[in-house]
């Protein structure tokens, strides 16, 4: 069963007095569910763009003609949020770490493009610690000497895995495992209760989604072993043992954990409709609910990191609307894909 961690509880950190005040003023600008509904109901991209500007988004000089043009607005706002957190954060290894998530994302995109022969440049997000141009050049030339160690480690693992699997999906799996190892190596020594708890949730929920997918699709045990991430509160061995059990036994196992509702909701929908979306949305709701606890913290790094992560969920929601509108999906189909707010 999930083990209890010996977290280090920080006392209020007065270095963050100004930063928390700044974040508190920005929290009032979060897009609400009603705001997202307004975007869904909006018929013209220019109108949606004006609404986002009214809600505090930057990028007022952009030319918006199509729904896909709104991707530029999201890119500008994401860059602004990350730049703000970098300026306010007094612990640069932590703020840099959250930018590294985009390095991992870009590396996955470039490696999949290389192995598949596809042009995936439109998926790159140039806000990481490594510039997209430099990373693209490194992948194209297969020369990573100028890259950070975590990039080199990930490339080595992915290349080795590709030789065995020859499957683009496996690139995501291996790179994500390396990303969580990187987060574990930085966050655990930092000793912050809130960040430790967030990382536990991230890893546990990633593993739960992997387990459910492998069970449902009947994939082999070796794939599950390689896909499960170390470092969460639930041991890999316990998760692996659930592969051959019934769905009822799986739900029963998680009923004794904080993931009871997430797993019950996700598996029930999967068995009825064959869709993984409800599990994804329930997992999002679990993480969002946890992040919102930082609103009671008056001093410390917690409100900054929670703001950054909650803004990422906001960007995800807006992008789902944008992509849905671009592909002329119905309002109901767009809603089904949105992160579920608790």
C-alpha contacts under 8 A as a table, 3 or more apart, distances in Angstrom:
res1	aa1	res2	aa2	distance
1	X	234	X	6.27
1	X	235	X	7.50
1	X	238	X	7.28
2	X	233	X	4.94
2	X	234	X	4.40
2	X	235	X	6.98
2	X	257	X	7.22
3	X	233	X	5.53
3	X	234	X	6.74
4	X	233	X	7.21
5	X	233	X	7.75
7	X	191	X	6.68
7	X	192	X	7.08
7	X	193	X	5.28
7	X	196	X	7.29
8	X	191	X	5.27
8	X	192	X	5.88
8	X	193	X	5.68
9	X	191	X	7.59
9	X	192	X	6.23
9	X	193	X	5.38
10	X	13	X	7.55
10	X	192	X	6.30
10	X	193	X	7.24
12	X	298	X	7.41
12	X	299	X	5.04
12	X	300	X	5.71
13	X	16	X	6.00
13	X	17	X	7.65
13	X	299	X	5.35
13	X	300	X	4.63
13	X	301	X	7.68
14	X	17	X	5.28
14	X	299	X	6.04
14	X	300	X	6.95
15	X	18	X	7.75
15	X	90	X	7.15
15	X	299	X	7.96
15	X	300	X	7.39
16	X	19	X	5.01
16	X	20	X	5.89
16	X	88	X	7.84
16	X	89	X	7.70
16	X	90	X	7.40
16	X	299	X	5.73
16	X	300	X	5.31
16	X	301	X	6.69
17	X	20	X	5.52
17	X	21	X	6.45
17	X	298	X	7.87
17	X	299	X	5.76
17	X	300	X	7.55
18	X	21	X	5.18
18	X	22	X	6.30
19	X	22	X	5.10
19	X	23	X	6.24
19	X	88	X	5.52
19	X	89	X	7.54
19	X	304	X	7.54
20	X	23	X	5.00
20	X	24	X	6.05
20	X	298	X	6.95
20	X	299	X	6.39
20	X	300	X	7.35
20	X	303	X	6.40
20	X	304	X	6.94
21	X	24	X	5.12
21	X	25	X	6.53
22	X	25	X	5.38
22	X	26	X	6.57
23	X	26	X	5.01
23	X	27	X	6.10
23	X	303	X	7.06
23	X	304	X	6.66
23	X	307	X	7.21
24	X	27	X	5.19
24	X	28	X	7.17
25	X	28	X	5.98
25	X	29	X	7.91
26	X	29	X	5.48
26	X	30	X	7.46
27	X	30	X	5.59
27	X	307	X	7.31
29	X	55	X	6.15
29	X	56	X	6.59
30	X	311	X	7.49
30	X	314	X	7.64
31	X	34	X	7.88
31	X	35	X	5.59
31	X	36	X	6.82
31	X	55	X	7.44
31	X	314	X	6.85
32	X	35	X	5.01
32	X	36	X	6.48
33	X	36	X	5.08
33	X	37	X	6.18
34	X	37	X	4.95
34	X	38	X	6.22
35	X	38	X	5.01
35	X	39	X	6.45
36	X	39	X	5.05
36	X	40	X	6.31
36	X	317	X	7.53
36	X	318	X	7.09
37	X	40	X	4.99
37	X	41	X	6.20
38	X	41	X	5.04
38	X	42	X	6.11
39	X	42	X	5.06
39	X	48	X	5.93
39	X	321	X	7.24
40	X	43	X	7.96
40	X	321	X	6.29
40	X	325	X	7.97
40	X	331	X	6.32
40	X	334	X	7.82
41	X	331	X	7.61
42	X	45	X	7.56
42	X	47	X	6.90
42	X	48	X	6.30
43	X	47	X	7.65
44	X	47	X	5.40
44	X	48	X	6.59
44	X	67	X	7.85
45	X	48	X	4.99
45	X	49	X	6.11
45	X	64	X	6.84
45	X	65	X	6.68
45	X	66	X	5.85
45	X	67	X	5.05
45	X	70	X	7.41
46	X	49	X	5.02
46	X	50	X	6.29
46	X	64	X	5.82
46	X	65	X	6.58
46	X	66	X	7.82
47	X	50	X	5.16
47	X	51	X	6.26
48	X	51	X	5.06
48	X	52	X	6.31
49	X	52	X	5.18
49	X	53	X	6.34
49	X	64	X	7.28
49	X	70	X	6.90
49	X	73	X	7.78
50	X	53	X	5.10
50	X	54	X	6.24
51	X	54	X	5.00
51	X	55	X	6.36
52	X	55	X	5.00
52	X	56	X	6.59
52	X	57	X	5.52
53	X	56	X	5.20
53	X	57	X	4.67
53	X	58	X	6.40
53	X	59	X	7.75
53	X	60	X	6.92
54	X	57	X	7.17
57	X	73	X	7.71
57	X	77	X	5.96
58	X	73	X	7.24
58	X	76	X	6.55
58	X	77	X	5.58
58	X	80	X	7.66
59	X	62	X	5.95
59	X	73	X	5.78
59	X	76	X	5.97
59	X	77	X	7.13
62	X	72	X	7.69
62	X	73	X	7.35
63	X	69	X	7.68
64	X	67	X	7.63
64	X	69	X	5.40
64	X	70	X	6.61
65	X	69	X	6.50
66	X	69	X	5.29
66	X	70	X	7.45
66	X	326	X	7.91
67	X	70	X	5.65
67	X	71	X	7.97
67	X	322	X	5.78
67	X	323	X	7.66
67	X	325	X	6.56
67	X	326	X	5.62
68	X	71	X	5.70
68	X	322	X	6.44
68	X	323	X	7.06
68	X	326	X	6.27
69	X	72	X	5.82
69	X	73	X	7.54
70	X	73	X	5.03
70	X	74	X	6.51
70	X	322	X	7.04
71	X	74	X	5.12
71	X	75	X	6.19
71	X	319	X	7.25
71	X	322	X	7.70
72	X	75	X	4.98
72	X	76	X	6.26
73	X	76	X	5.27
73	X	77	X	6.26
74	X	77	X	5.14
74	X	78	X	5.99
74	X	315	X	6.69
74	X	319	X	7.85
75	X	78	X	5.15
75	X	79	X	6.21
75	X	125	X	7.61
76	X	79	X	5.18
76	X	80	X	6.26
77	X	80	X	5.00
77	X	81	X	6.21
78	X	81	X	5.18
78	X	82	X	6.22
78	X	127	X	7.92
78	X	312	X	7.93
78	X	315	X	7.85
79	X	82	X	5.25
79	X	83	X	6.03
79	X	127	X	6.17
80	X	83	X	5.12
80	X	84	X	6.08
81	X	84	X	5.12
81	X	85	X	6.28
81	X	308	X	6.93
82	X	85	X	5.17
82	X	86	X	6.16
82	X	99	X	7.48
82	X	127	X	7.78
82	X	308	X	7.30
83	X	86	X	5.08
83	X	87	X	6.28
84	X	87	X	5.14
84	X	88	X	6.19
85	X	88	X	5.12
85	X	89	X	5.71
85	X	95	X	6.83
85	X	304	X	6.63
85	X	305	X	7.92
85	X	308	X	7.36
86	X	89	X	5.46
86	X	92	X	7.12
86	X	95	X	5.83
86	X	96	X	7.48
89	X	92	X	6.35
89	X	95	X	6.49
89	X	301	X	7.07
89	X	304	X	7.42
91	X	94	X	5.78
91	X	95	X	6.75
92	X	95	X	5.08
92	X	96	X	5.81
93	X	96	X	5.22
93	X	97	X	6.04
93	X	186	X	7.54
94	X	97	X	5.01
94	X	98	X	6.68
94	X	186	X	7.42
94	X	187	X	7.37
95	X	98	X	5.47
95	X	99	X	6.79
95	X	305	X	7.97
96	X	99	X	5.12
96	X	100	X	6.32
96	X	129	X	7.02
97	X	100	X	4.97
97	X	101	X	6.97
97	X	183	X	7.10
97	X	186	X	7.77
98	X	101	X	5.54
98	X	102	X	7.84
99	X	102	X	5.71
99	X	103	X	7.11
99	X	127	X	6.80
99	X	128	X	4.74
99	X	129	X	5.94
100	X	103	X	4.81
100	X	104	X	6.41
100	X	128	X	5.46
100	X	129	X	5.84
101	X	104	X	5.21
101	X	105	X	6.28
101	X	128	X	7.12
101	X	179	X	7.27
102	X	105	X	4.79
102	X	106	X	6.01
102	X	125	X	6.72
102	X	126	X	7.65
102	X	127	X	6.57
102	X	128	X	4.87
102	X	129	X	7.93
103	X	106	X	5.17
103	X	107	X	6.04
103	X	128	X	5.06
103	X	129	X	6.60
103	X	130	X	6.33
103	X	151	X	7.99
104	X	107	X	5.08
104	X	108	X	6.21
104	X	151	X	7.62
104	X	175	X	6.92
104	X	176	X	7.69
104	X	179	X	6.71
105	X	108	X	5.26
105	X	109	X	6.38
105	X	124	X	7.70
105	X	125	X	7.95
106	X	109	X	5.05
106	X	110	X	6.16
106	X	123	X	7.83
106	X	124	X	5.45
106	X	125	X	6.66
106	X	132	X	7.34
107	X	110	X	5.16
107	X	111	X	6.04
107	X	135	X	7.35
107	X	151	X	7.86
108	X	111	X	5.25
108	X	112	X	6.05
108	X	171	X	6.52
108	X	172	X	6.29
108	X	175	X	6.80
109	X	112	X	5.29
109	X	113	X	6.12
109	X	120	X	6.57
109	X	121	X	7.75
109	X	123	X	6.92
109	X	124	X	6.89
110	X	113	X	5.00
110	X	114	X	6.09
110	X	120	X	7.29
110	X	121	X	7.75
110	X	136	X	6.75
110	X	139	X	6.88
111	X	114	X	4.98
111	X	115	X	6.19
111	X	139	X	7.07
111	X	171	X	7.59
112	X	115	X	5.25
112	X	116	X	5.83
112	X	117	X	7.98
112	X	118	X	7.85
112	X	168	X	5.83
112	X	171	X	6.98
113	X	116	X	5.25
113	X	117	X	5.40
113	X	118	X	4.90
113	X	119	X	5.96
113	X	120	X	5.89
114	X	117	X	5.42
114	X	118	X	7.20
114	X	139	X	7.88
114	X	140	X	7.59
115	X	168	X	7.49
116	X	168	X	7.39
120	X	123	X	5.73
120	X	124	X	7.52
121	X	124	X	5.48
124	X	132	X	7.34
125	X	128	X	7.59
125	X	132	X	7.56
126	X	131	X	6.28
126	X	132	X	5.50
127	X	131	X	7.48
128	X	131	X	6.63
128	X	132	X	7.99
130	X	134	X	6.93
130	X	135	X	6.59
130	X	147	X	7.89
131	X	134	X	5.35
131	X	135	X	6.25
132	X	135	X	5.10
132	X	136	X	5.87
133	X	136	X	5.15
133	X	137	X	6.22
134	X	137	X	5.19
134	X	138	X	6.24
135	X	138	X	5.02
135	X	139	X	6.26
135	X	147	X	7.77
136	X	139	X	5.30
136	X	140	X	6.09
137	X	140	X	5.11
137	X	141	X	6.07
138	X	141	X	5.32
138	X	142	X	5.59
138	X	143	X	5.02
138	X	144	X	5.45
138	X	147	X	7.88
139	X	142	X	4.83
139	X	143	X	6.71
139	X	144	X	7.42
140	X	143	X	7.94
143	X	146	X	7.89
144	X	147	X	5.14
144	X	151	X	7.84
144	X	152	X	6.21
145	X	152	X	7.90
147	X	151	X	6.21
147	X	152	X	6.61
148	X	151	X	5.47
148	X	152	X	6.59
149	X	152	X	5.06
149	X	153	X	6.08
150	X	153	X	5.09
150	X	154	X	6.13
150	X	178	X	7.95
150	X	182	X	7.15
151	X	154	X	5.18
151	X	155	X	6.19
152	X	155	X	5.22
152	X	156	X	6.25
153	X	156	X	5.25
153	X	157	X	6.36
153	X	178	X	7.88
154	X	157	X	5.17
154	X	158	X	6.06
154	X	174	X	7.78
154	X	175	X	5.99
154	X	178	X	5.99
155	X	158	X	5.13
155	X	159	X	5.91
156	X	159	X	5.32
156	X	160	X	6.21
157	X	160	X	5.26
157	X	161	X	6.17
157	X	174	X	6.91
157	X	175	X	7.81
158	X	161	X	4.99
158	X	162	X	5.99
158	X	171	X	5.87
158	X	174	X	5.92
158	X	175	X	6.61
159	X	162	X	5.07
159	X	163	X	6.47
160	X	163	X	5.41
160	X	164	X	6.87
161	X	164	X	5.24
161	X	165	X	6.06
161	X	166	X	7.70
161	X	170	X	7.40
161	X	171	X	7.68
161	X	174	X	7.49
162	X	165	X	5.12
162	X	166	X	4.70
162	X	167	X	6.59
162	X	168	X	7.87
162	X	170	X	7.30
162	X	171	X	7.20
163	X	166	X	5.87
165	X	170	X	7.16
166	X	170	X	7.89
167	X	170	X	5.44
167	X	171	X	7.26
168	X	171	X	5.33
168	X	172	X	7.35
169	X	172	X	5.50
169	X	173	X	6.74
170	X	173	X	4.95
170	X	174	X	6.15
171	X	174	X	5.41
171	X	175	X	5.99
172	X	175	X	5.28
172	X	176	X	5.91
173	X	176	X	5.30
173	X	177	X	6.33
173	X	227	X	5.77
174	X	177	X	5.16
174	X	178	X	6.42
174	X	226	X	7.73
174	X	227	X	6.97
175	X	178	X	5.09
175	X	179	X	6.15
176	X	179	X	4.88
176	X	180	X	6.25
177	X	180	X	5.31
177	X	181	X	6.29
177	X	227	X	7.20
177	X	228	X	7.63
177	X	229	X	5.61
178	X	181	X	5.00
178	X	182	X	6.22
179	X	182	X	5.05
179	X	183	X	6.30
180	X	183	X	4.94
180	X	184	X	5.98
180	X	203	X	7.25
180	X	229	X	7.28
181	X	184	X	5.03
181	X	185	X	6.17
181	X	230	X	7.63
181	X	231	X	7.77
182	X	185	X	5.17
182	X	186	X	6.55
183	X	186	X	5.35
183	X	187	X	5.81
183	X	199	X	7.79
184	X	187	X	5.40
184	X	188	X	5.61
184	X	199	X	7.60
184	X	231	X	6.93
185	X	188	X	6.15
185	X	189	X	6.96
186	X	189	X	6.02
186	X	190	X	6.52
187	X	190	X	5.09
187	X	191	X	6.77
187	X	192	X	7.51
187	X	195	X	6.78
187	X	196	X	6.62
188	X	191	X	5.48
188	X	192	X	7.63
188	X	196	X	6.39
191	X	196	X	7.24
192	X	195	X	5.51
192	X	196	X	6.05
193	X	196	X	5.16
193	X	197	X	6.11
194	X	197	X	5.16
194	X	198	X	6.22
194	X	302	X	6.59
195	X	198	X	4.97
195	X	199	X	6.13
195	X	302	X	7.47
196	X	199	X	5.21
196	X	200	X	6.23
197	X	200	X	5.09
197	X	201	X	6.33
198	X	201	X	5.14
198	X	202	X	6.19
198	X	287	X	7.50
198	X	290	X	7.38
198	X	291	X	7.62
199	X	202	X	4.95
199	X	203	X	6.11
199	X	232	X	7.34
200	X	203	X	5.36
200	X	204	X	5.92
200	X	231	X	7.22
200	X	232	X	4.65
200	X	233	X	5.80
201	X	204	X	5.14
201	X	205	X	5.85
201	X	232	X	7.24
201	X	287	X	6.87
202	X	205	X	5.43
202	X	206	X	6.08
202	X	232	X	7.93
202	X	287	X	7.57
203	X	206	X	5.11
203	X	207	X	6.13
203	X	229	X	6.57
203	X	230	X	7.76
203	X	231	X	6.98
203	X	232	X	5.15
204	X	207	X	5.12
204	X	208	X	6.10
204	X	232	X	5.28
204	X	233	X	6.63
204	X	234	X	6.53
205	X	208	X	4.92
205	X	209	X	6.15
205	X	283	X	6.40
206	X	209	X	5.30
206	X	210	X	6.24
206	X	229	X	7.90
207	X	210	X	4.99
207	X	211	X	6.05
207	X	227	X	7.84
207	X	228	X	5.46
207	X	229	X	6.46
207	X	239	X	7.85
208	X	211	X	5.08
208	X	212	X	6.17
208	X	239	X	7.82
208	X	263	X	7.89
209	X	212	X	5.23
209	X	213	X	6.13
209	X	279	X	7.40
209	X	280	X	7.63
210	X	213	X	5.19
210	X	214	X	6.11
210	X	224	X	7.44
210	X	227	X	7.13
210	X	228	X	7.09
211	X	214	X	5.21
211	X	215	X	6.09
211	X	224	X	7.02
211	X	228	X	7.94
211	X	239	X	7.12
211	X	240	X	7.67
211	X	242	X	7.97
211	X	243	X	6.91
212	X	215	X	5.17
212	X	216	X	6.04
212	X	267	X	7.68
213	X	216	X	5.17
213	X	217	X	6.01
213	X	276	X	7.95
214	X	217	X	5.31
214	X	218	X	5.70
214	X	219	X	5.06
214	X	220	X	7.56
214	X	224	X	6.75
214	X	243	X	7.63
215	X	218	X	5.18
215	X	219	X	6.80
215	X	243	X	5.78
215	X	244	X	7.64
219	X	223	X	7.03
219	X	224	X	7.74
220	X	223	X	5.61
220	X	224	X	6.86
221	X	224	X	5.11
221	X	225	X	6.26
221	X	243	X	7.87
222	X	225	X	5.10
222	X	226	X	6.29
223	X	226	X	5.23
223	X	227	X	5.99
224	X	227	X	5.00
224	X	228	X	6.08
224	X	240	X	7.18
225	X	228	X	5.76
225	X	240	X	7.10
228	X	236	X	6.47
229	X	232	X	7.46
229	X	236	X	7.29
230	X	235	X	7.52
230	X	236	X	6.66
231	X	235	X	8.00
232	X	235	X	6.99
234	X	238	X	6.99
234	X	239	X	7.26
235	X	238	X	5.36
235	X	239	X	6.55
236	X	239	X	5.10
236	X	240	X	5.99
237	X	240	X	5.05
237	X	241	X	6.20
238	X	241	X	5.24
238	X	242	X	6.83
239	X	242	X	5.41
239	X	243	X	7.31
240	X	243	X	5.60
241	X	244	X	6.78
241	X	245	X	7.53
242	X	245	X	5.16
242	X	249	X	7.85
242	X	250	X	6.12
245	X	249	X	6.06
245	X	250	X	6.63
246	X	249	X	5.17
246	X	250	X	6.37
247	X	250	X	4.98
247	X	251	X	6.20
247	X	267	X	7.67
248	X	251	X	5.21
248	X	252	X	6.10
249	X	252	X	4.93
249	X	253	X	6.18
250	X	253	X	5.19
250	X	254	X	6.57
251	X	254	X	5.33
251	X	255	X	6.07
251	X	260	X	7.24
251	X	263	X	6.34
251	X	264	X	5.90
251	X	267	X	7.85
252	X	255	X	5.00
252	X	256	X	7.33
253	X	256	X	6.25
253	X	257	X	7.78
254	X	257	X	5.14
254	X	258	X	7.64
254	X	259	X	5.99
254	X	260	X	5.03
254	X	263	X	6.90
255	X	258	X	7.73
255	X	259	X	7.08
255	X	260	X	4.25
255	X	261	X	7.60
255	X	264	X	8.00
256	X	260	X	6.68
257	X	260	X	5.71
258	X	261	X	7.71
259	X	262	X	5.16
259	X	263	X	6.06
260	X	263	X	5.52
260	X	264	X	6.04
261	X	264	X	5.13
261	X	265	X	5.86
261	X	282	X	7.96
262	X	265	X	5.40
262	X	266	X	6.03
262	X	279	X	6.63
262	X	282	X	5.14
262	X	283	X	6.01
262	X	286	X	7.34
263	X	266	X	5.11
263	X	267	X	5.86
263	X	279	X	6.99
264	X	267	X	5.49
264	X	268	X	5.93
265	X	268	X	5.37
265	X	269	X	6.31
265	X	278	X	7.00
265	X	279	X	6.70
265	X	282	X	7.11
266	X	269	X	5.39
266	X	270	X	6.13
266	X	276	X	7.05
266	X	277	X	7.87
266	X	278	X	5.18
266	X	279	X	3.77
266	X	280	X	7.57
266	X	282	X	6.83
267	X	270	X	4.86
267	X	271	X	6.05
267	X	279	X	7.02
268	X	271	X	5.34
268	X	272	X	6.31
269	X	272	X	5.11
269	X	273	X	5.81
269	X	274	X	7.11
269	X	275	X	6.74
269	X	276	X	7.75
269	X	278	X	6.40
269	X	279	X	7.82
270	X	273	X	5.35
270	X	274	X	4.43
270	X	275	X	5.01
270	X	276	X	5.94
270	X	278	X	7.65
270	X	279	X	7.92
271	X	274	X	5.77
275	X	278	X	7.02
276	X	279	X	5.51
276	X	280	X	6.46
277	X	280	X	5.02
277	X	281	X	6.13
277	X	336	X	7.58
277	X	337	X	6.78
278	X	281	X	5.05
278	X	282	X	6.01
279	X	282	X	5.08
279	X	283	X	6.09
280	X	283	X	5.18
280	X	284	X	6.27
280	X	339	X	7.77
281	X	284	X	5.03
281	X	285	X	6.24
281	X	337	X	7.69
281	X	338	X	7.20
281	X	339	X	5.03
281	X	340	X	4.88
282	X	285	X	5.02
282	X	286	X	6.36
282	X	339	X	7.98
282	X	340	X	6.28
283	X	286	X	5.15
283	X	287	X	6.47
284	X	287	X	5.22
284	X	288	X	6.05
284	X	339	X	5.88
284	X	340	X	6.26
284	X	341	X	7.53
285	X	288	X	5.09
285	X	289	X	5.99
285	X	339	X	7.00
285	X	340	X	5.21
285	X	341	X	5.14
285	X	342	X	5.01
286	X	289	X	5.30
286	X	290	X	6.41
286	X	342	X	7.22
287	X	290	X	5.14
287	X	291	X	6.23
288	X	291	X	5.10
288	X	292	X	6.22
288	X	310	X	6.85
288	X	341	X	6.97
288	X	342	X	7.23
289	X	292	X	5.35
289	X	293	X	6.99
289	X	341	X	7.82
289	X	342	X	6.12
290	X	293	X	5.56
290	X	294	X	7.90
291	X	294	X	5.88
291	X	306	X	5.27
291	X	309	X	7.70
291	X	310	X	7.15
292	X	295	X	5.74
292	X	306	X	7.04
293	X	296	X	6.11
293	X	297	X	7.77
294	X	297	X	5.25
294	X	302	X	5.78
294	X	303	X	5.21
294	X	306	X	6.37
295	X	298	X	7.70
295	X	303	X	6.33
297	X	300	X	7.10
297	X	302	X	7.06
297	X	303	X	6.72
300	X	303	X	6.94
301	X	304	X	5.51
301	X	305	X	6.52
302	X	305	X	5.41
302	X	306	X	6.03
303	X	306	X	5.07
303	X	307	X	5.94
304	X	307	X	5.18
304	X	308	X	6.32
305	X	308	X	5.10
305	X	309	X	6.22
306	X	309	X	5.19
306	X	310	X	5.94
307	X	310	X	5.18
307	X	311	X	6.02
308	X	311	X	5.22
308	X	312	X	6.42
309	X	312	X	5.01
309	X	313	X	6.60
310	X	313	X	5.11
310	X	314	X	6.33
311	X	314	X	4.79
311	X	315	X	6.14
312	X	315	X	4.99
312	X	316	X	6.13
313	X	316	X	4.91
313	X	317	X	6.24
313	X	339	X	7.24
314	X	317	X	5.11
314	X	318	X	6.28
315	X	318	X	5.13
315	X	319	X	6.00
316	X	319	X	5.16
316	X	320	X	6.18
316	X	338	X	7.92
316	X	339	X	7.73
317	X	320	X	5.16
317	X	321	X	6.50
317	X	338	X	5.54
317	X	339	X	6.40
318	X	321	X	5.15
318	X	322	X	6.23
319	X	322	X	4.83
319	X	323	X	5.98
320	X	323	X	5.23
320	X	324	X	5.90
320	X	334	X	6.80
320	X	337	X	6.94
320	X	338	X	6.62
321	X	324	X	5.02
321	X	325	X	6.01
321	X	334	X	6.19
322	X	325	X	5.17
322	X	326	X	6.07
323	X	326	X	4.96
323	X	327	X	6.17
324	X	327	X	5.17
324	X	328	X	5.95
324	X	329	X	5.04
324	X	330	X	7.67
324	X	333	X	7.99
324	X	334	X	5.83
325	X	328	X	4.83
325	X	329	X	6.01
326	X	329	X	7.83
329	X	333	X	6.23
329	X	334	X	6.56
330	X	333	X	5.31
330	X	334	X	6.40
331	X	334	X	5.14
331	X	335	X	6.23
332	X	335	X	5.10
332	X	336	X	6.32
333	X	336	X	5.14
333	X	337	X	6.74
334	X	337	X	5.42
334	X	338	X	6.67
335	X	338	X	5.28
